Amino acid sequence: MIQENLYKIRETISEVATRCNRNSEDIRLVAVSKRFPVEVMREALAAGQMIFGENYIQEAVQKKNLLGEVVKLHFIGNLQSNKAKFAVDTCSMVETVDRLKIAKAMNRYLEETERSLDVLIQVNIGFDQNKSGVSPDESETLLKKVRDLPRLRVRGLMTMPPLMDDPEAVRPFFRDLRRLSEKMEDKGLLGDHGKTELSMGMSNDYQVAIEEGATLIRVGTAIFGQRPAPEKQQ
Ligand SMILES: *Cc1c(COP(=O)(O)O)cnc(C)c1O
């Protein structure tokens, strides 16, 4: 079932890309495997899915140990600075940098180990009180400060818009994120590490996100089905 779902989603990605004159190779699928066991991830791996999204550090570390170097983990959860070291050791990208403290903590550890890391700035594009992310107004200031940290490569922006059933209702938020990224590019604050990444769109609305310029879509339910309930707060 997982393999079928993946094939279907890849097909959809390529259809939508064609429809809006984009190259489907510029759109990468992040399979959000949070709370799913590694067996399920192995099925996806067997179907060629290499990038997975995880929200909890302990869980990401365990899975990385079991699955090894072939998998690329993107951290998409709320990161605490005392877990920065684990995020750096485990993930190929941290998509959820929304304050300087966490960026500095990662940079410090990267400095010690002489590595660098791709990150995205998480923007709370809908000013949603329940969502993390830097407000659009403050994003430029944060972006400048994170850019000053030599071990972090800011690749682009990520957002989690307000939850809405109608994917069309989410479109303005995706568009706003794209416009914000273009503004930052114009100011020379993004785009110096390759094409600017825009991580936006989930199971329900990834097609609209692609139309609005997403380069990373984070899809869980549409690949793996209903997620198991959370066990406990980490
Ligand atoms: C869980 C999660 C997703 C995936 O959501 P689905 O609706 O299951 O596709 C995407 N992004 C983030 C940040 C998440 O926490």
The ligand as a Gaussian input file, in Angstrom:
#p B3LYP/6-31G(d) Opt

LIG

0 1
 C        2.937000      15.870000      10.544000
 C        3.510000      16.936000       9.710000
 C        3.379000      16.911000       8.305000
 C        2.606000      15.848000       7.543000
 O        1.246000      16.047000       7.643000
 P        0.213000      15.114000       6.803000
 O       -1.043000      15.876000       6.842000
 O        0.157000      13.805000       7.519000
 O        0.758000      14.970000       5.430000
 C        4.007000      17.926000       7.589000
 N        4.713000      18.895000       8.186000
 C        4.859000      18.961000       9.522000
 C        5.650000      20.058000      10.126000
 C        4.249000      17.983000      10.322000
 O        4.386000      18.066000      11.660000

